[in-house]
């Protein structure tokens, strides 16, 4: 027999399950945004995950304090050192992604095979001075 107390417990369990399912979806969105950010900066996301750190209040664009979730992750540039990062979200909306200071590689200039000598180019393209 289903009593009012049993119904209350079932609804409480259902609500808790729905809340956990919703939080998992938000974590997946945070992971996707971190992957995009790391790809844009040409750095590697380590372990392929983000970990929930805490609930907090953060300021939005209008200066109001809102309930936010903070997730942490680790990334690498050279493959030798791990660097921490953090993403803050208002629901499914990303507030900011913070990366710890890290060394970056300076890309060498293009090869000199693409360099054209100016005198040679003038001789080949100047019709009037022949």
Secondary structure, DSSP 8 states (H G I E B T S, - for coil): ---HHHHHHHHHHHHHHHHHHHHHHHHHHHHHHHHHHHHHHT-EESTT--EEEEEEEEE-TTS-EEEEEEEEEEEESSSS--EEEEEEEETTEEEEEEE------------GGG---HHHHHHHH-STT-
